[in-house]
Amino acid sequence: MEGNIIIQVKNLCKNFGSLHVLNDISAEFKEKQVVSIIGPSGGGKSTFLRCLNLLEMPTSGHVIFNGTDLCSKNVDINKERQKIGMVFQHFNLFNNMNVMKNLTVAPKRINGKSQEEAEEMAITFLKRMGLEDKVSSYPSQLSGGQKQRIAIVRSLMMEPDLMLFDEPTSALDPEMIGEVLDVIKQLALDGMTMLIVTHEMRFAREVSDRILFLDGGRIDEDRSADEFFDDPHSPRLISFLQKVL
């Protein structure tokens, strides 16, 4: 199932002034792999994810994506980011654009898609999400779950090699969480490479090939999903799971 290494992190550190948020993290992730990143608040999960596409500039270390070191000064980071989709806690849709325009503006402007190509692609994704009837709606007319599914489609429209999800359900009402998680599960079945920061433990176990436990800016445990929950080794992880399960 898994393929070549798609992204490799070497000795990654991130400081905010005197605060050391990430401390010498090294890890690698393979194509078609789904990895969940869990841990306590303030442990560095979201910062780690944002460093992978340089939304946060690492203080030191390397992020190598498809063989290119994104931390190199001569890299066109905007070009590389086109192949890394990111879905945030909040949806970041353009409120002055309807759903179709939200989905097609970047593929046309950046990927050179024609209007017809982009719209056809958008309709295909919207049908898969059960949202084809929302094509002319504006974000203010959508529920939180619908907005987040549209945000996921917007990332998929760029045909990324890797998808990053930063707590994609944390801003949703409880009854809307399931519809977003179902979309991510389907992406996993389709073979999309994904790194997911989440607090949804049952979902993490169900969808993940691996789970990383990040605490104090370090990877405290990195195991398969079943081993992670059934046989945790780290005392800190054992304590964490006792509190959240």
Contacts in CASP RR format, 6 or more apart in sequence:
PFRMAT RR
TARGET T0000
AUTHOR 0000-0000-0000
METHOD contacts of the structure
MODEL  1
MEGNIIIQVKNLCKNFGSLHVLNDISAEFKEKQVVSIIGPSGGGKSTFLR
CLNLLEMPTSGHVIFNGTDLCSKNVDINKERQKIGMVFQHFNLFNNMNVM
KNLTVAPKRINGKSQEEAEEMAITFLKRMGLEDKVSSYPSQLSGGQKQRI
AIVRSLMMEPDLMLFDEPTSALDPEMIGEVLDVIKQLALDGMTMLIVTHE
MRFAREVSDRILFLDGGRIDEDRSADEFFDDPHSPRLISFLQKVL
1 32 0 8 1.000
1 209 0 8 1.000
2 30 0 8 1.000
2 31 0 8 1.000
2 32 0 8 1.000
2 33 0 8 1.000
2 209 0 8 1.000
3 30 0 8 1.000
3 31 0 8 1.000
3 32 0 8 1.000
3 33 0 8 1.000
4 30 0 8 1.000
4 31 0 8 1.000
5 28 0 8 1.000
5 29 0 8 1.000
5 30 0 8 1.000
5 31 0 8 1.000
6 29 0 8 1.000
6 30 0 8 1.000
6 31 0 8 1.000
6 65 0 8 1.000
6 66 0 8 1.000
6 161 0 8 1.000
6 162 0 8 1.000
6 193 0 8 1.000
7 28 0 8 1.000
7 29 0 8 1.000
7 52 0 8 1.000
7 63 0 8 1.000
7 64 0 8 1.000
7 65 0 8 1.000
7 66 0 8 1.000
7 162 0 8 1.000
8 27 0 8 1.000
8 28 0 8 1.000
8 29 0 8 1.000
8 62 0 8 1.000
8 63 0 8 1.000
8 64 0 8 1.000
8 67 0 8 1.000
9 25 0 8 1.000
9 26 0 8 1.000
9 27 0 8 1.000
9 28 0 8 1.000
9 52 0 8 1.000
9 62 0 8 1.000
9 63 0 8 1.000
9 64 0 8 1.000
10 26 0 8 1.000
10 61 0 8 1.000
10 62 0 8 1.000
10 63 0 8 1.000
10 64 0 8 1.000
11 24 0 8 1.000
11 25 0 8 1.000
11 26 0 8 1.000
11 60 0 8 1.000
11 61 0 8 1.000
11 62 0 8 1.000
12 22 0 8 1.000
12 24 0 8 1.000
12 25 0 8 1.000
12 26 0 8 1.000
12 48 0 8 1.000
12 51 0 8 1.000
12 58 0 8 1.000
12 60 0 8 1.000
12 61 0 8 1.000
12 62 0 8 1.000
12 63 0 8 1.000
13 20 0 8 1.000
13 22 0 8 1.000
13 23 0 8 1.000
13 24 0 8 1.000
13 25 0 8 1.000
13 58 0 8 1.000
13 59 0 8 1.000
13 60 0 8 1.000
13 61 0 8 1.000
14 20 0 8 1.000
14 21 0 8 1.000
14 22 0 8 1.000
14 47 0 8 1.000
14 48 0 8 1.000
14 51 0 8 1.000
14 56 0 8 1.000
14 58 0 8 1.000
14 59 0 8 1.000
15 21 0 8 1.000
15 59 0 8 1.000
20 217 0 8 1.000
21 42 0 8 1.000
21 43 0 8 1.000
21 44 0 8 1.000
21 47 0 8 1.000
21 217 0 8 1.000
22 44 0 8 1.000
22 47 0 8 1.000
22 48 0 8 1.000
22 51 0 8 1.000
22 58 0 8 1.000
22 217 0 8 1.000
23 216 0 8 1.000
23 217 0 8 1.000
23 218 0 8 1.000
24 218 0 8 1.000
25 48 0 8 1.000
25 217 0 8 1.000
25 218 0 8 1.000
25 219 0 8 1.000
27 212 0 8 1.000
27 219 0 8 1.000
27 222 0 8 1.000
29 35 0 8 1.000
29 193 0 8 1.000
29 195 0 8 1.000
30 193 0 8 1.000
31 161 0 8 1.000
31 193 0 8 1.000
32 191 0 8 1.000
32 192 0 8 1.000
32 193 0 8 1.000
33 193 0 8 1.000
33 194 0 8 1.000
33 209 0 8 1.000
33 210 0 8 1.000
34 188 0 8 1.000
34 192 0 8 1.000
34 193 0 8 1.000
34 194 0 8 1.000
34 196 0 8 1.000
34 207 0 8 1.000
34 208 0 8 1.000
34 209 0 8 1.000
34 210 0 8 1.000
35 194 0 8 1.000
35 195 0 8 1.000
35 196 0 8 1.000
35 208 0 8 1.000
35 209 0 8 1.000
35 210 0 8 1.000
35 211 0 8 1.000
35 212 0 8 1.000
36 195 0 8 1.000
36 196 0 8 1.000
36 197 0 8 1.000
36 198 0 8 1.000
36 203 0 8 1.000
36 204 0 8 1.000
36 207 0 8 1.000
36 208 0 8 1.000
36 210 0 8 1.000
36 211 0 8 1.000
36 212 0 8 1.000
36 225 0 8 1.000
37 45 0 8 1.000
37 48 0 8 1.000
37 49 0 8 1.000
37 195 0 8 1.000
37 196 0 8 1.000
37 197 0 8 1.000
37 198 0 8 1.000
37 211 0 8 1.000
37 212 0 8 1.000
37 214 0 8 1.000
38 45 0 8 1.000
38 197 0 8 1.000
38 198 0 8 1.000
38 199 0 8 1.000
38 201 0 8 1.000
38 204 0 8 1.000
38 211 0 8 1.000
38 212 0 8 1.000
38 213 0 8 1.000
38 214 0 8 1.000
39 45 0 8 1.000
39 213 0 8 1.000
39 214 0 8 1.000
39 215 0 8 1.000
39 240 0 8 1.000
40 215 0 8 1.000
40 240 0 8 1.000
42 216 0 8 1.000
43 214 0 8 1.000
43 215 0 8 1.000
43 216 0 8 1.000
43 217 0 8 1.000
44 214 0 8 1.000
44 216 0 8 1.000
44 217 0 8 1.000
45 197 0 8 1.000
45 214 0 8 1.000
46 166 0 8 1.000
46 167 0 8 1.000
46 197 0 8 1.000
47 56 0 8 1.000
48 214 0 8 1.000
48 217 0 8 1.000
49 86 0 8 1.000
49 164 0 8 1.000
49 166 0 8 1.000
49 195 0 8 1.000
49 197 0 8 1.000
50 56 0 8 1.000
50 166 0 8 1.000
51 57 0 8 1.000
51 58 0 8 1.000
51 63 0 8 1.000
52 63 0 8 1.000
52 65 0 8 1.000
52 84 0 8 1.000
52 164 0 8 1.000
52 195 0 8 1.000
53 70 0 8 1.000
53 77 0 8 1.000
53 80 0 8 1.000
53 81 0 8 1.000
53 84 0 8 1.000
53 85 0 8 1.000
53 86 0 8 1.000
53 164 0 8 1.000
54 63 0 8 1.000
54 70 0 8 1.000
54 71 0 8 1.000
54 77 0 8 1.000
54 81 0 8 1.000
55 86 0 8 1.000
58 71 0 8 1.000
61 71 0 8 1.000
62 69 0 8 1.000
62 71 0 8 1.000
63 69 0 8 1.000
63 70 0 8 1.000
63 71 0 8 1.000
64 70 0 8 1.000
65 80 0 8 1.000
65 83 0 8 1.000
65 84 0 8 1.000
65 162 0 8 1.000
66 83 0 8 1.000
66 161 0 8 1.000
68 75 0 8 1.000
68 80 0 8 1.000
69 75 0 8 1.000
70 77 0 8 1.000
70 80 0 8 1.000
82 110 0 8 1.000
82 111 0 8 1.000
82 158 0 8 1.000
82 160 0 8 1.000
83 158 0 8 1.000
83 159 0 8 1.000
83 160 0 8 1.000
83 161 0 8 1.000
83 162 0 8 1.000
84 160 0 8 1.000
84 161 0 8 1.000
84 162 0 8 1.000
84 163 0 8 1.000
84 164 0 8 1.000
85 155 0 8 1.000
85 158 0 8 1.000
85 160 0 8 1.000
85 162 0 8 1.000
85 163 0 8 1.000
85 164 0 8 1.000
86 155 0 8 1.000
86 163 0 8 1.000
86 164 0 8 1.000
86 165 0 8 1.000
86 166 0 8 1.000
87 148 0 8 1.000
87 151 0 8 1.000
87 152 0 8 1.000
87 155 0 8 1.000
87 163 0 8 1.000
87 164 0 8 1.000
87 165 0 8 1.000
87 166 0 8 1.000
87 168 0 8 1.000
88 151 0 8 1.000
88 166 0 8 1.000
88 168 0 8 1.000
89 166 0 8 1.000
89 167 0 8 1.000
89 168 0 8 1.000
89 170 0 8 1.000
89 171 0 8 1.000
90 171 0 8 1.000
91 139 0 8 1.000
91 144 0 8 1.000
91 147 0 8 1.000
91 148 0 8 1.000
91 150 0 8 1.000
91 151 0 8 1.000
91 171 0 8 1.000
92 151 0 8 1.000
93 102 0 8 1.000
93 139 0 8 1.000
93 147 0 8 1.000
93 150 0 8 1.000
93 151 0 8 1.000
93 154 0 8 1.000
94 101 0 8 1.000
94 102 0 8 1.000
94 105 0 8 1.000
94 139 0 8 1.000
95 138 0 8 1.000
95 139 0 8 1.000
95 140 0 8 1.000
96 138 0 8 1.000
97 105 0 8 1.000
97 138 0 8 1.000
98 135 0 8 1.000
98 136 0 8 1.000
98 137 0 8 1.000
98 138 0 8 1.000
99 126 0 8 1.000
99 131 0 8 1.000
99 134 0 8 1.000
99 135 0 8 1.000
99 136 0 8 1.000
99 137 0 8 1.000
99 138 0 8 1.000
99 139 0 8 1.000
99 142 0 8 1.000
99 150 0 8 1.000
100 119 0 8 1.000
100 122 0 8 1.000
100 135 0 8 1.000
100 136 0 8 1.000
102 139 0 8 1.000
102 150 0 8 1.000
102 154 0 8 1.000
103 118 0 8 1.000
103 122 0 8 1.000
103 125 0 8 1.000
103 126 0 8 1.000
103 150 0 8 1.000
103 153 0 8 1.000
103 154 0 8 1.000
103 157 0 8 1.000
104 113 0 8 1.000
104 115 0 8 1.000
104 118 0 8 1.000
104 119 0 8 1.000
104 122 0 8 1.000
104 157 0 8 1.000
106 154 0 8 1.000
106 157 0 8 1.000
106 158 0 8 1.000
107 113 0 8 1.000
107 117 0 8 1.000
107 118 0 8 1.000
107 121 0 8 1.000
107 157 0 8 1.000
107 158 0 8 1.000
108 114 0 8 1.000
108 115 0 8 1.000
108 118 0 8 1.000
110 158 0 8 1.000
111 158 0 8 1.000
111 159 0 8 1.000
113 121 0 8 1.000
118 157 0 8 1.000
121 157 0 8 1.000
122 135 0 8 1.000
122 153 0 8 1.000
122 157 0 8 1.000
123 132 0 8 1.000
123 135 0 8 1.000
125 153 0 8 1.000
125 156 0 8 1.000
125 157 0 8 1.000
126 132 0 8 1.000
126 134 0 8 1.000
126 135 0 8 1.000
126 153 0 8 1.000
128 186 0 8 1.000
129 149 0 8 1.000
129 150 0 8 1.000
129 152 0 8 1.000
129 153 0 8 1.000
129 183 0 8 1.000
131 146 0 8 1.000
131 149 0 8 1.000
131 150 0 8 1.000
131 153 0 8 1.000
134 141 0 8 1.000
134 142 0 8 1.000
134 146 0 8 1.000
134 150 0 8 1.000
139 147 0 8 1.000
139 150 0 8 1.000
142 150 0 8 1.000
143 176 0 8 1.000
144 171 0 8 1.000
144 172 0 8 1.000
144 173 0 8 1.000
144 176 0 8 1.000
145 172 0 8 1.000
145 176 0 8 1.000
145 179 0 8 1.000
145 180 0 8 1.000
148 168 0 8 1.000
148 169 0 8 1.000
148 171 0 8 1.000
148 172 0 8 1.000
148 176 0 8 1.000
148 180 0 8 1.000
149 179 0 8 1.000
149 180 0 8 1.000
149 183 0 8 1.000
152 168 0 8 1.000
152 180 0 8 1.000
152 183 0 8 1.000
152 184 0 8 1.000
152 187 0 8 1.000
155 163 0 8 1.000
156 163 0 8 1.000
156 187 0 8 1.000
161 193 0 8 1.000
162 193 0 8 1.000
162 194 0 8 1.000
162 195 0 8 1.000
163 187 0 8 1.000
163 192 0 8 1.000
163 193 0 8 1.000
163 194 0 8 1.000
163 195 0 8 1.000
164 194 0 8 1.000
164 195 0 8 1.000
164 196 0 8 1.000
165 184 0 8 1.000
165 194 0 8 1.000
165 195 0 8 1.000
165 196 0 8 1.000
165 197 0 8 1.000
165 198 0 8 1.000
166 197 0 8 1.000
167 197 0 8 1.000
167 198 0 8 1.000
167 199 0 8 1.000
168 180 0 8 1.000
168 184 0 8 1.000
168 196 0 8 1.000
168 198 0 8 1.000
169 176 0 8 1.000
169 177 0 8 1.000
169 178 0 8 1.000
169 180 0 8 1.000
169 181 0 8 1.000
169 198 0 8 1.000
169 200 0 8 1.000
170 199 0 8 1.000
172 180 0 8 1.000
177 200 0 8 1.000
181 200 0 8 1.000
181 203 0 8 1.000
181 207 0 8 1.000
184 194 0 8 1.000
184 196 0 8 1.000
184 203 0 8 1.000
184 207 0 8 1.000
185 203 0 8 1.000
185 206 0 8 1.000
185 207 0 8 1.000
187 194 0 8 1.000
188 194 0 8 1.000
188 207 0 8 1.000
196 204 0 8 1.000
196 207 0 8 1.000
196 208 0 8 1.000
198 204 0 8 1.000
199 244 0 8 1.000
201 229 0 8 1.000
201 241 0 8 1.000
201 244 0 8 1.000
201 245 0 8 1.000
204 211 0 8 1.000
204 225 0 8 1.000
205 211 0 8 1.000
205 225 0 8 1.000
205 226 0 8 1.000
205 228 0 8 1.000
205 229 0 8 1.000
206 225 0 8 1.000
208 225 0 8 1.000
209 224 0 8 1.000
209 225 0 8 1.000
210 222 0 8 1.000
210 223 0 8 1.000
210 224 0 8 1.000
210 225 0 8 1.000
210 228 0 8 1.000
211 221 0 8 1.000
211 222 0 8 1.000
211 223 0 8 1.000
211 224 0 8 1.000
211 225 0 8 1.000
211 228 0 8 1.000
211 229 0 8 1.000
212 219 0 8 1.000
212 221 0 8 1.000
212 222 0 8 1.000
213 219 0 8 1.000
213 220 0 8 1.000
213 221 0 8 1.000
213 222 0 8 1.000
213 228 0 8 1.000
213 234 0 8 1.000
213 236 0 8 1.000
213 237 0 8 1.000
213 240 0 8 1.000
214 220 0 8 1.000
215 236 0 8 1.000
215 237 0 8 1.000
215 240 0 8 1.000
220 234 0 8 1.000
220 236 0 8 1.000
220 237 0 8 1.000
221 228 0 8 1.000
221 232 0 8 1.000
221 233 0 8 1.000
221 234 0 8 1.000
221 237 0 8 1.000
223 231 0 8 1.000
223 232 0 8 1.000
223 233 0 8 1.000
228 237 0 8 1.000
229 241 0 8 1.000
229 245 0 8 1.000
232 238 0 8 1.000
232 241 0 8 1.000
END
